[in-house]
Amino acid sequence: MPTDEQLAFDLLGRTDHGRVASSMRALPFLAVARHVVADGTLLLRMHRGYGYHQACVGGVVAYGADNLDAASARDGRWTVQLIGLCTAVEPSTAALELFGPPPRFADGEPFDPVYLRIEPRVTKIHRFGPARTRPLQRLG
């Protein structure tokens, strides 16, 4: 039977992006990141130009990803949250290939990748059964 961490990595392998949560100058923030599961750990790629990686490295961060907005979730919806120590890394060639090419720009500036690793200490997975399909509902 797989552990929660193994199951979380399996689910994370089904999506490309998530959000890392940390604090910067005592204020919380969320930042989007590209992730891959490689070498038994979670690797992130972020844009260095934002400076968010500086607040993450050496600290405890939370990382979350899900398939809640997936057009088709035959097996139901899920969310994964990992909490652990974040470090800066130079990924292996194989890990870089998993990431694929980086975007050319971030907010109009050339994308400058920085890579981080999260060593999970806490892993949470939540699953929601298949839901009936219905149109988006909005007020007004």
FIKOLZA-1660 file (N, C-alpha, C; in steps of 0.1 Angstrom, whole numbers, plus 5000, padded with zeros to 4 digits):
% residues 140
   i   px   py   pz ch aa at
   1 5008 4988 5000  A  M  N
   1 5000 5000 5000  A  M CA
   1 5009 5012 5000  A  M  C
   2 5006 5022 4991  A  P  N
   2 5015 5033 4990  A  P CA
   2 5013 5043 5002  A  P  C
   3 5024 5050 5006  A  T  N
   3 5023 5060 5016  A  T CA
   3 5016 5072 5011  A  T  C
   4 5012 5081 5020  A  D  N
   4 5005 5093 5016  A  D CA
   4 5015 5101 5007  A  D  C
   5 5028 5101 5010  A  E  N
   5 5037 5109 5002  A  E CA
   5 5038 5103 4988  A  E  C
   6 5039 5090 4987  A  Q  N
   6 5039 5084 4974  A  Q CA
   6 5027 5087 4965  A  Q  C
   7 5015 5086 4972  A  L  N
   7 5002 5089 4965  A  L CA
   7 5002 5104 4961  A  L  C
   8 5007 5113 4970  A  A  N
   8 5007 5127 4966  A  A CA
   8 5016 5129 4954  A  A  C
   9 5028 5123 4954  A  F  N
   9 5037 5124 4942  A  F CA
   9 5030 5119 4930  A  F  C
  10 5023 5108 4931  A  D  N
  10 5016 5103 4919  A  D CA
  10 5006 5113 4914  A  D  C
  11 4998 5119 4923  A  L  N
  11 4988 5129 4919  A  L CA
  11 4995 5141 4913  A  L  C
  12 5006 5146 4919  A  L  N
  12 5013 5157 4914  A  L CA
  12 5018 5155 4901  A  L  C
  13 5022 5143 4898  A  G  N
  13 5027 5139 4884  A  G CA
  13 5016 5141 4873  A  G  C
  14 5003 5143 4877  A  R  N
  14 4992 5144 4868  A  R CA
  14 4989 5159 4864  A  R  C
  15 4996 5168 4871  A  T  N
  15 4994 5182 4868  A  T CA
  15 5008 5189 4867  A  T  C
  16 5008 5201 4861  A  D  N
  16 5021 5207 4859  A  D CA
  16 5024 5219 4869  A  D  C
  17 5014 5225 4874  A  H  N
  17 5016 5237 4882  A  H CA
  17 5008 5237 4895  A  H  C
  18 5013 5244 4904  A  G  N
  18 5007 5246 4917  A  G CA
  18 5011 5259 4923  A  G  C
  19 5009 5260 4936  A  R  N
  19 5012 5273 4943  A  R CA
  19 5020 5270 4955  A  R  C
  20 5030 5278 4957  A  V  N
  20 5039 5277 4969  A  V CA
  20 5034 5289 4978  A  V  C
  21 5033 5286 4991  A  A  N
  21 5029 5296 5001  A  A CA
  21 5041 5297 5011  A  A  C
  22 5044 5310 5014  A  S  N
  22 5054 5313 5024  A  S CA
  22 5051 5327 5029  A  S  C
  23 5060 5333 5036  A  S  N
  23 5058 5346 5040  A  S CA
  23 5070 5355 5036  A  S  C
  24 5067 5367 5033  A  M  N
  24 5078 5377 5029  A  M CA
  24 5076 5390 5037  A  M  C
  25 5086 5393 5045  A  R  N
  25 5085 5405 5054  A  R CA
  25 5072 5403 5063  A  R  C
  26 5071 5391 5069  A  A  N
  26 5060 5388 5078  A  A CA
  26 5046 5388 5072  A  A  C
  27 5045 5389 5059  A  L  N
  27 5032 5388 5052  A  L CA
  27 5031 5376 5044  A  L  C
  28 5020 5369 5044  A  P  N
  28 5018 5357 5036  A  P CA
  28 5017 5360 5021  A  P  C
  29 5022 5350 5013  A  F  N
  29 5020 5352 4998  A  F CA
  29 5019 5338 4992  A  F  C
  30 5013 5338 4980  A  L  N
  30 5012 5326 4972  A  L CA
  30 5018 5329 4959  A  L  C
  31 5026 5320 4953  A  A  N
  31 5032 5322 4940  A  A CA
  31 5031 5309 4932  A  A  C
  32 5028 5311 4919  A  V  N
  32 5027 5300 4910  A  V CA
  32 5040 5294 4907  A  V  C
  33 5041 5281 4906  A  A  N
  33 5053 5274 4903  A  A CA
  33 5051 5262 4894  A  A  C
  34 5060 5259 4885  A  R  N
  34 5060 5246 4878  A  R CA
  34 5066 5236 4886  A  R  C
  35 5061 5224 4887  A  H  N
  35 5067 5213 4895  A  H CA
  35 5068 5201 4887  A  H  C
  36 5078 5193 4892  A  V  N
  36 5080 5179 4887  A  V CA
  36 5084 5171 4899  A  V  C
  37 5081 5158 4898  A  V  N
  37 5085 5148 4908  A  V CA
  37 5098 5141 4902  A  V  C
  38 5109 5143 4909  A  A  N
  38 5121 5137 4904  A  A CA
  38 5130 5133 4915  A  A  C
  39 5137 5122 4914  A  D  N
  39 5147 5118 4924  A  D CA
  39 5140 5117 4938  A  D  C
  40 5127 5113 4938  A  G  N
  40 5120 5110 4950  A  G CA
  40 5117 5123 4958  A  G  C
  41 5116 5134 4951  A  T  N
  41 5113 5147 4958  A  T CA
  41 5106 5156 4949  A  T  C
  42 5101 5167 4954  A  L  N
  42 5093 5177 4946  A  L CA
  42 5102 5188 4942  A  L  C
  43 5104 5191 4929  A  L  N
  43 5112 5202 4924  A  L CA
  43 5103 5212 4919  A  L  C
  44 5106 5225 4921  A  L  N
  44 5099 5236 4916  A  L CA
  44 5107 5245 4907  A  L  C
  45 5101 5251 4897  A  R  N
  45 5107 5261 4888  A  R CA
  45 5099 5274 4890  A  R  C
  46 5106 5285 4893  A  M  N
  46 5099 5298 4895  A  M CA
  46 5108 5308 4887  A  M  C
  47 5102 5320 4885  A  H  N
  47 5109 5331 4879  A  H CA
  47 5117 5338 4890  A  H  C
  48 5130 5339 4888  A  R  N
  48 5139 5345 4897  A  R CA
  48 5136 5360 4898  A  R  C
  49 5131 5366 4888  A  G  N
  49 5128 5381 4888  A  G CA
  49 5118 5385 4898  A  G  C
  50 5110 5377 4903  A  Y  N
  50 5100 5381 4913  A  Y CA
  50 5106 5381 4927  A  Y  C
  51 5117 5374 4929  A  G  N
  51 5123 5373 4942  A  G CA
  51 5116 5365 4952  A  G  C
  52 5106 5358 4948  A  Y  N
  52 5098 5350 4958  A  Y CA
  52 5107 5338 4963  A  Y  C
  53 5116 5333 4955  A  H  N
  53 5124 5322 4959  A  H CA
  53 5133 5325 4971  A  H  C
  54 5136 5338 4972  A  Q  N
  54 5145 5342 4984  A  Q CA
  54 5137 5341 4997  A  Q  C
  55 5124 5342 4997  A  A  N
  55 5116 5341 5009  A  A CA
  55 5114 5326 5012  A  A  C
  56 5115 5317 5002  A  C  N
  56 5112 5303 5003  A  C CA
  56 5125 5295 5008  A  C  C
  57 5136 5299 5002  A  V  N
  57 5148 5291 5005  A  V CA
  57 5152 5292 5020  A  V  C
  58 5154 5280 5026  A  G  N
  58 5158 5279 5040  A  G CA
  58 5146 5280 5049  A  G  C
  59 5134 5281 5044  A  G  N
  59 5123 5282 5053  A  G CA
  59 5113 5270 5050  A  G  C
  60 5103 5269 5059  A  V  N
  60 5092 5260 5057  A  V CA
  60 5082 5266 5048  A  V  C
  61 5078 5259 5038  A  V  N
  61 5068 5264 5029  A  V CA
  61 5057 5253 5027  A  V  C
  62 5046 5258 5022  A  A  N
  62 5035 5248 5018  A  A CA
  62 5034 5249 5003  A  A  C
  63 5031 5237 4997  A  Y  N
  63 5029 5237 4983  A  Y CA
  63 5016 5229 4980  A  Y  C
  64 5008 5235 4972  A  G  N
  64 4995 5229 4969  A  G CA
  64 4992 5228 4954  A  G  C
  65 4986 5217 4949  A  A  N
  65 4982 5216 4936  A  A CA
  65 4969 5207 4936  A  A  C
  66 4962 5208 4925  A  D  N
  66 4949 5201 4924  A  D CA
  66 4945 5199 4910  A  D  C
  67 4934 5192 4908  A  N  N
  67 4928 5191 4895  A  N CA
  67 4913 5197 4895  A  N  C
  68 4911 5206 4904  A  L  N
  68 4897 5211 4906  A  L CA
  68 4892 5219 4894  A  L  C
  69 4901 5224 4886  A  D  N
  69 4896 5231 4874  A  D CA
  69 4897 5223 4861  A  D  C
  70 4900 5210 4863  A  A  N
  70 4902 5202 4851  A  A CA
  70 4889 5200 4844  A  A  C
  71 4889 5201 4831  A  A  N
  71 4877 5199 4823  A  A CA
  71 4871 5185 4825  A  A  C
  72 4879 5176 4827  A  S  N
  72 4874 5162 4829  A  S CA
  72 4881 5155 4840  A  S  C
  73 4874 5152 4851  A  A  N
  73 4880 5145 4862  A  A CA
  73 4872 5132 4864  A  A  C
  74 4874 5123 4855  A  R  N
  74 4867 5110 4855  A  R CA
  74 4867 5103 4869  A  R  C
  75 4879 5104 4875  A  D  N
  75 4881 5097 4888  A  D CA
  75 4878 5105 4900  A  D  C
  76 4873 5117 4898  A  G  N
  76 4870 5126 4909  A  G CA
  76 4880 5137 4910  A  G  C
  77 4878 5146 4919  A  R  N
  77 4887 5157 4921  A  R CA
  77 4896 5154 4933  A  R  C
  78 4908 5161 4933  A  W  N
  78 4917 5159 4944  A  W CA
  78 4925 5171 4946  A  W  C
  79 4930 5173 4958  A  T  N
  79 4939 5183 4962  A  T CA
  79 4951 5177 4970  A  T  C
  80 4963 5182 4968  A  V  N
  80 4975 5178 4975  A  V CA
  80 4981 5190 4981  A  V  C
  81 4985 5188 4994  A  Q  N
  81 4993 5199 5000  A  Q CA
  81 5005 5192 5007  A  Q  C
  82 5017 5198 5005  A  L  N
  82 5029 5194 5011  A  L CA
  82 5035 5205 5019  A  L  C
  83 5040 5202 5031  A  I  N
  83 5046 5212 5039  A  I CA
  83 5060 5207 5042  A  I  C
  84 5070 5215 5040  A  G  N
  84 5084 5211 5043  A  G CA
  84 5094 5221 5041  A  G  C
  85 5106 5217 5043  A  L  N
  85 5118 5226 5041  A  L CA
  85 5121 5228 5027  A  L  C
  86 5124 5241 5023  A  C  N
  86 5126 5244 5009  A  C CA
  86 5141 5248 5008  A  C  C
  87 5148 5242 4998  A  T  N
  87 5162 5245 4995  A  T CA
  87 5163 5249 4980  A  T  C
  88 5174 5256 4977  A  A  N
  88 5177 5259 4963  A  A CA
  88 5185 5247 4957  A  A  C
  89 5183 5243 4945  A  V  N
  89 5189 5232 4939  A  V CA
  89 5193 5235 4924  A  V  C
  90 5203 5227 4919  A  E  N
  90 5206 5227 4905  A  E CA
  90 5201 5213 4901  A  E  C
  91 5190 5213 4893  A  P  N
  91 5184 5200 4889  A  P CA
  91 5193 5192 4880  A  P  C
  92 5191 5179 4880  A  S  N
  92 5198 5170 4871  A  S CA
  92 5193 5173 4856  A  S  C
  93 5201 5168 4847  A  T  N
  93 5197 5170 4833  A  T CA
  93 5183 5163 4831  A  T  C
  94 5181 5151 4837  A  A  N
  94 5169 5144 4835  A  A CA
  94 5157 5152 4841  A  A  C
  95 5159 5158 4853  A  A  N
  95 5149 5166 4859  A  A CA
  95 5146 5178 4850  A  A  C
  96 5156 5185 4844  A  L  N
  96 5153 5196 4835  A  L CA
  96 5145 5192 4823  A  L  C
  97 5147 5180 4818  A  E  N
  97 5139 5175 4807  A  E CA
  97 5125 5173 4811  A  E  C
  98 5123 5169 4824  A  L  N
  98 5109 5167 4828  A  L CA
  98 5102 5181 4829  A  L  C
  99 5109 5191 4833  A  F  N
  99 5103 5204 4833  A  F CA
  99 5099 5209 4820  A  F  C
 100 5106 5205 4809  A  G  N
 100 5104 5210 4796  A  G CA
 100 5109 5225 4795  A  G  C
 101 5107 5231 4783  A  P  N
 101 5112 5244 4781  A  P CA
 101 5105 5254 4790  A  P  C
 102 5112 5264 4796  A  P  N
 102 5106 5274 4804  A  P CA
 102 5099 5284 4795  A  P  C
 103 5090 5292 4801  A  P  N
 103 5083 5302 4793  A  P CA
 103 5094 5313 4788  A  P  C
 104 5091 5320 4778  A  R  N
 104 5100 5330 4773  A  R CA
 104 5100 5342 4782  A  R  C
 105 5088 5346 4787  A  F  N
 105 5086 5358 4794  A  F CA
 105 5077 5356 4807  A  F  C
 106 5080 5364 4816  A  A  N
 106 5071 5365 4828  A  A CA
 106 5068 5380 4830  A  A  C
 107 5056 5384 4829  A  D  N
 107 5051 5398 4830  A  D CA
 107 5060 5407 4821  A  D  C
 108 5062 5402 4809  A  G  N
 108 5069 5410 4799  A  G CA
 108 5084 5410 4800  A  G  C
 109 5090 5404 4810  A  E  N
 109 5104 5403 4812  A  E CA
 109 5109 5390 4808  A  E  C
 110 5122 5388 4804  A  P  N
 110 5127 5375 4801  A  P CA
 110 5126 5366 4813  A  P  C
 111 5121 5354 4811  A  F  N
 111 5120 5344 4822  A  F CA
 111 5134 5339 4826  A  F  C
 112 5137 5340 4839  A  D  N
 112 5150 5336 4845  A  D CA
 112 5147 5325 4855  A  D  C
 113 5149 5312 4852  A  P  N
 113 5144 5302 4861  A  P CA
 113 5153 5300 4873  A  P  C
 114 5147 5297 4884  A  V  N
 114 5153 5293 4896  A  V CA
 114 5147 5280 4901  A  V  C
 115 5154 5271 4907  A  Y  N
 115 5149 5258 4910  A  Y CA
 115 5150 5256 4925  A  Y  C
 116 5139 5250 4931  A  L  N
 116 5138 5247 4945  A  L CA
 116 5134 5233 4947  A  L  C
 117 5137 5228 4959  A  R  N
 117 5133 5214 4963  A  R CA
 117 5125 5216 4976  A  R  C
 118 5114 5208 4977  A  I  N
 118 5107 5207 4990  A  I CA
 118 5108 5193 4995  A  I  C
 119 5113 5192 5008  A  E  N
 119 5114 5180 5015  A  E CA
 119 5102 5178 5023  A  E  C
 120 5092 5171 5019  A  P  N
 120 5079 5170 5026  A  P CA
 120 5080 5165 5040  A  P  C
 121 5074 5172 5050  A  R  N
 121 5073 5167 5063  A  R CA
 121 5059 5163 5067  A  R  C
 122 5050 5171 5060  A  V  N
 122 5035 5168 5062  A  V CA
 122 5029 5167 5048  A  V  C
 123 5021 5157 5046  A  T  N
 123 5015 5155 5033  A  T CA
 123 5000 5153 5035  A  T  C
 124 4992 5161 5029  A  K  N
 124 4977 5160 5030  A  K CA
 124 4971 5158 5016  A  K  C
 125 4962 5148 5015  A  I  N
 125 4955 5146 5002  A  I CA
 125 4940 5146 5005  A  I  C
 126 4933 5153 4997  A  H  N
 126 4918 5153 4998  A  H CA
 126 4912 5149 4985  A  H  C
 127 4903 5140 4985  A  R  N
 127 4896 5135 4973  A  R CA
 127 4881 5138 4974  A  R  C
 128 4876 5141 4962  A  F  N
 128 4861 5143 4961  A  F CA
 128 4856 5135 4950  A  F  C
 129 4846 5128 4952  A  G  N
 129 4840 5118 4942  A  G CA
 129 4836 5126 4930  A  G  C
 130 4834 5118 4919  A  P  N
 130 4829 5124 4907  A  P CA
 130 4817 5132 4909  A  P  C
 131 4816 5144 4903  A  A  N
 131 4805 5153 4904  A  A CA
 131 4797 5153 4891  A  A  C
 132 4785 5156 4892  A  R  N
 132 4777 5158 4880  A  R CA
 132 4781 5170 4873  A  R  C
 133 4780 5170 4860  A  T  N
 133 4784 5181 4852  A  T CA
 133 4772 5191 4851  A  T  C
 134 4776 5204 4853  A  R  N
 134 4766 5214 4853  A  R CA
 134 4773 5227 4849  A  R  C
 135 4765 5236 4843  A  P  N
 135 4771 5249 4838  A  P CA
 135 4776 5257 4850  A  P  C
 136 4785 5266 4847  A  L  N
 136 4790 5275 4857  A  L CA
 136 4779 5284 4862  A  L  C
 137 4778 5286 4875  A  Q  N
 137 4768 5295 4881  A  Q CA
 137 4773 5308 4885  A  Q  C
 138 4767 5319 4882  A  R  N
 138 4771 5332 4886  A  R CA
 138 4759 5341 4890  A  R  C
 139 4761 5349 4899  A  L  N
 139 4751 5359 4903  A  L CA
 139 4753 5372 4894  A  L  C
 140 4742 5378 4890  A  G  N
 140 4743 5391 4884  A  G CA
 140 4746 5390 4870  A  G  C
% end
